[in-house]
């Protein structure tokens, strides 16, 4: 067992004796920052005031931090058994400390969300709750995709419901958000499918297998592009047509190249997701 953990200890040796840095590394900083920035930029595009954007950003950030810390604290034993170099799994920070941080962030997320409006805050907290449900239970079931769909769909609703109009976003924005969430789940899980299976996790991507997930991955992302391009009323704008053509062509190319290059479908999915996010931000003023 010591031999198995030695490479992990080396990979996180820089965090040993630095619990604050280890705790920061346990919050999934990349995804937490990306989601926070995306929602903030969408709020700016939707016409929120500077103060409104700040409240939204604070609520989303604390929610994302709580989800990231909950994930690493709950999965500490699984991550150690799977050989993942995460700070909690290698002992750089204790699970108790990470649990405390998760609950503290969640406690802050509640009032920050409700400060944006009671309905808006409730919708956002429902999305955060779905993410916690994923960590604690649904991750290992065939319904693993559902919390991602609910969480991502709640974000544009949080933005519009907290605006001056207090309106729900158009259906096509909610659908696109949910589809982007499913795509994010598939993409996020691909690198860990084999090690997850070894410790008994059997979510949807694990049932599809690595190659199956890579092939399916572009589907929800292209569907999101279709919703964003064709959902708004009126004729299809030039930007929407270009985005739709690029997404379909990229997905098909990734699927074709995937027969000889195993990483091609994943690379194509990332490219399509980038197109989707750009198209969503371009529609910012039309979602309220």
C-alpha positions as CSV (number, residue, x, y, z in Angstrom):
1,X,0.0,0.0,0.0
2,X,2.8,2.4,0.8
3,X,4.3,1.7,-2.6
4,X,1.0,2.5,-4.3
5,X,0.7,5.8,-2.6
6,X,4.3,6.9,-3.1
7,X,3.7,8.4,-6.6
8,X,0.7,10.2,-5.3
9,X,2.6,11.7,-2.5
10,X,5.3,12.9,-4.9
11,X,2.7,14.6,-7.1
12,X,1.3,16.6,-4.2
13,X,4.5,17.0,-2.2
14,X,4.5,20.7,-2.8
15,X,1.2,21.0,-0.8
16,X,2.5,19.1,2.2
17,X,2.5,21.4,5.2
18,X,0.5,24.0,3.3
19,X,-3.1,23.2,4.2
20,X,-4.5,26.4,2.8
21,X,-3.0,25.6,-0.7
22,X,-4.1,22.0,-0.4
23,X,-7.6,23.1,0.5
24,X,-7.7,25.5,-2.4
25,X,-6.6,22.7,-4.8
26,X,-9.4,20.5,-3.5
27,X,-12.2,22.9,-4.6
28,X,-11.9,22.0,-8.3
29,X,-10.6,25.6,-9.0
30,X,-10.7,25.3,-12.8
31,X,-14.4,24.4,-13.2
32,X,-15.4,26.6,-10.2
33,X,-13.7,29.6,-11.8
34,X,-15.0,28.8,-15.3
35,X,-18.6,28.5,-14.3
36,X,-18.4,31.7,-12.2
37,X,-16.9,33.7,-15.1
38,X,-19.4,32.3,-17.6
39,X,-22.4,33.3,-15.4
40,X,-20.9,36.7,-14.7
41,X,-20.3,37.4,-18.4
42,X,-23.8,36.2,-19.2
43,X,-25.2,38.6,-16.6
44,X,-23.2,41.5,-18.1
45,X,-24.5,40.5,-21.6
46,X,-28.0,40.3,-20.2
47,X,-27.8,43.9,-18.9
48,X,-27.3,43.4,-15.1
49,X,-25.8,46.3,-13.1
50,X,-22.3,46.0,-11.6
51,X,-23.8,45.3,-8.2
52,X,-26.1,42.6,-9.6
53,X,-23.2,40.9,-11.4
54,X,-21.2,41.0,-8.1
55,X,-24.0,39.3,-6.1
56,X,-24.5,36.7,-8.9
57,X,-20.8,36.0,-9.0
58,X,-20.5,35.6,-5.3
59,X,-23.5,33.3,-5.1
60,X,-22.3,31.1,-8.0
61,X,-18.7,31.0,-6.7
62,X,-19.7,29.9,-3.2
63,X,-22.0,27.3,-4.7
64,X,-19.3,25.9,-6.9
65,X,-16.8,25.8,-4.1
66,X,-19.2,23.9,-1.9
67,X,-19.7,21.3,-4.7
68,X,-16.0,20.9,-5.4
69,X,-15.1,20.5,-1.8
70,X,-18.0,18.1,-1.2
71,X,-16.9,16.0,-4.1
72,X,-13.3,15.6,-2.9
73,X,-14.2,15.0,0.7
74,X,-16.8,12.4,-0.1
75,X,-14.6,10.6,-2.7
76,X,-11.4,10.7,-0.6
77,X,-11.3,6.9,-0.2
78,X,-12.3,6.2,-3.8
79,X,-9.7,8.7,-5.0
80,X,-7.0,7.1,-2.9
81,X,-7.9,3.6,-4.1
82,X,-7.9,4.7,-7.7
83,X,-4.5,6.4,-7.3
84,X,-5.7,9.9,-8.1
85,X,-3.3,12.6,-6.9
86,X,-5.9,14.7,-5.1
87,X,-4.8,16.6,-1.9
88,X,-7.4,14.8,0.3
89,X,-6.5,11.4,-1.1
90,X,-2.8,11.9,-0.4
91,X,-3.2,13.3,3.0
92,X,-2.2,16.9,2.2
93,X,-5.4,18.1,3.8
94,X,-7.9,16.1,6.0
95,X,-11.4,15.1,4.8
96,X,-12.7,16.8,8.0
97,X,-11.2,20.1,6.9
98,X,-12.6,19.8,3.4
99,X,-16.0,18.9,4.7
100,X,-16.0,22.0,7.0
101,X,-15.1,24.2,4.0
102,X,-17.8,22.6,1.9
103,X,-20.5,23.3,4.5
104,X,-19.2,26.8,5.1
105,X,-19.3,27.6,1.4
106,X,-22.9,26.2,1.2
107,X,-24.0,28.2,4.2
108,X,-22.7,31.4,2.5
109,X,-24.3,30.4,-0.8
110,X,-27.8,30.4,0.7
111,X,-28.1,34.1,1.7
112,X,-26.0,35.2,-1.3
113,X,-28.4,33.4,-3.6
114,X,-31.5,34.7,-1.9
115,X,-30.1,38.3,-2.0
116,X,-30.6,38.0,-5.8
117,X,-34.3,37.5,-5.3
118,X,-36.3,34.7,-3.6
119,X,-37.3,32.9,-6.7
120,X,-33.9,33.3,-8.4
121,X,-32.1,32.2,-5.3
122,X,-34.3,29.2,-4.9
123,X,-33.7,28.1,-8.5
124,X,-29.9,28.5,-8.0
125,X,-29.9,26.6,-4.7
126,X,-31.9,23.8,-6.4
127,X,-29.1,23.5,-8.9
128,X,-26.5,23.5,-6.2
129,X,-28.5,20.8,-4.4
130,X,-28.6,18.7,-7.5
131,X,-24.8,18.9,-7.7
132,X,-24.6,17.7,-4.0
133,X,-27.0,14.9,-4.9
134,X,-24.6,13.9,-7.7
135,X,-21.6,13.8,-5.3
136,X,-23.4,11.9,-2.6
137,X,-25.4,9.4,-4.6
138,X,-26.3,9.9,-8.2
139,X,-22.7,9.8,-9.5
140,X,-22.7,6.0,-9.2
141,X,-26.1,5.5,-11.0
142,X,-27.4,5.6,-14.5
143,X,-29.0,9.0,-13.6
144,X,-25.6,10.6,-13.2
145,X,-26.3,13.0,-16.1
146,X,-29.4,14.4,-14.5
147,X,-27.8,16.7,-11.8
148,X,-25.5,18.2,-14.5
149,X,-28.5,18.9,-16.7
150,X,-30.4,20.5,-13.8
151,X,-27.5,22.5,-12.6
152,X,-26.5,24.0,-15.9
153,X,-30.1,24.7,-16.8
154,X,-30.6,26.6,-13.5
155,X,-27.7,29.0,-14.3
156,X,-29.4,31.1,-17.1
157,X,-32.6,31.0,-15.1
158,X,-30.7,32.4,-12.1
159,X,-29.4,35.2,-14.3
160,X,-32.8,36.2,-15.8
161,X,-34.9,35.8,-12.6
162,X,-32.5,38.1,-10.8
163,X,-32.8,40.8,-13.4
164,X,-35.1,43.7,-13.2
165,X,-37.7,41.9,-15.3
166,X,-37.6,38.8,-13.0
167,X,-38.5,36.7,-16.0
168,X,-37.8,33.1,-16.8
169,X,-35.4,32.6,-19.8
170,X,-36.8,31.3,-23.1
171,X,-37.2,27.6,-23.4
172,X,-34.3,27.2,-25.8
173,X,-31.9,28.7,-23.4
174,X,-32.9,26.3,-20.6
175,X,-32.7,23.3,-23.0
176,X,-29.3,24.4,-24.3
177,X,-28.0,24.8,-20.7
178,X,-29.2,21.3,-19.8
179,X,-27.6,19.8,-22.9
180,X,-24.3,21.6,-22.2
181,X,-24.5,20.1,-18.7
182,X,-24.9,16.6,-20.1
183,X,-21.9,17.2,-22.4
184,X,-19.9,18.6,-19.5
185,X,-20.6,15.4,-17.5
186,X,-19.6,13.1,-20.3
187,X,-16.4,15.1,-20.9
188,X,-15.5,15.4,-17.3
189,X,-15.9,11.6,-16.7
190,X,-14.0,10.2,-19.7
191,X,-10.5,10.3,-18.2
192,X,-11.7,8.5,-15.0
193,X,-14.0,5.8,-16.4
194,X,-11.5,2.9,-15.9
195,X,-10.5,3.9,-12.4
196,X,-14.1,4.7,-11.4
197,X,-15.2,1.2,-12.5
198,X,-12.5,-0.3,-10.4
199,X,-14.0,1.2,-7.3
200,X,-17.6,0.5,-8.1
201,X,-18.9,3.7,-9.8
202,X,-21.3,3.0,-12.6
203,X,-22.7,6.2,-13.9
204,X,-24.1,6.7,-17.4
205,X,-20.6,7.2,-19.0
206,X,-19.3,4.1,-17.2
207,X,-22.1,2.1,-18.7
208,X,-21.3,3.5,-22.2
209,X,-17.6,2.7,-21.8
210,X,-14.7,5.0,-22.8
211,X,-15.1,4.6,-26.5
212,X,-18.9,4.8,-26.4
213,X,-18.8,8.0,-24.3
214,X,-16.3,9.6,-26.7
215,X,-18.7,8.8,-29.6
216,X,-21.8,10.1,-27.8
217,X,-20.1,13.2,-26.3
218,X,-20.6,15.5,-29.3
219,X,-24.3,14.7,-29.5
220,X,-25.7,16.8,-26.6
221,X,-23.3,19.6,-27.5
222,X,-24.5,19.8,-31.1
223,X,-28.1,19.6,-29.9
224,X,-27.3,22.6,-27.7
225,X,-26.0,24.4,-30.8
226,X,-29.3,23.6,-32.6
227,X,-31.3,25.0,-29.7
228,X,-29.3,28.2,-29.5
229,X,-29.3,28.7,-33.3
230,X,-32.8,27.8,-34.2
231,X,-34.7,28.4,-30.9
232,X,-34.9,32.3,-31.0
233,X,-37.9,33.6,-33.1
234,X,-37.2,35.0,-36.5
235,X,-34.9,34.0,-39.3
236,X,-31.7,32.2,-38.6
237,X,-29.0,34.9,-38.3
238,X,-25.7,34.5,-40.1
239,X,-23.8,33.9,-36.8
240,X,-26.2,31.1,-35.9
241,X,-25.9,29.5,-39.3
242,X,-22.1,29.6,-39.1
243,X,-22.1,28.2,-35.6
244,X,-24.5,25.4,-36.5
245,X,-22.5,24.4,-39.6
246,X,-19.2,24.5,-37.6
247,X,-20.6,22.4,-34.8
248,X,-22.0,19.7,-37.0
249,X,-18.9,19.6,-39.2
250,X,-16.6,19.4,-36.1
251,X,-18.6,16.7,-34.4
252,X,-18.7,14.6,-37.6
253,X,-15.0,15.0,-38.1
254,X,-14.3,14.0,-34.5
255,X,-16.4,10.9,-34.9
256,X,-14.7,9.9,-38.1
257,X,-11.1,10.6,-36.8
258,X,-12.0,8.7,-33.6
259,X,-11.6,5.4,-35.4
260,X,-7.8,5.9,-35.6
261,X,-7.3,8.8,-33.1
262,X,-9.0,8.0,-29.7
263,X,-8.8,11.6,-28.5
264,X,-10.4,13.2,-31.6
265,X,-14.0,12.9,-30.4
266,X,-13.1,14.6,-27.1
267,X,-11.2,17.4,-28.9
268,X,-14.2,17.9,-31.2
269,X,-16.5,18.1,-28.2
270,X,-14.4,20.8,-26.6
271,X,-14.5,22.8,-29.8
272,X,-18.3,22.4,-30.1
273,X,-18.7,23.4,-26.5
274,X,-16.7,26.5,-27.2
275,X,-19.0,27.4,-30.1
276,X,-22.0,26.8,-27.8
277,X,-20.7,29.1,-25.1
278,X,-19.9,31.9,-27.6
279,X,-23.3,31.6,-29.1
280,X,-25.0,31.7,-25.7
281,X,-23.1,34.8,-24.7
282,X,-24.0,36.4,-28.1
283,X,-27.6,35.8,-27.3
284,X,-27.2,37.5,-23.8
285,X,-29.5,40.5,-24.5
286,X,-32.3,38.2,-25.8
287,X,-32.6,35.8,-22.9
288,X,-34.4,38.2,-20.6
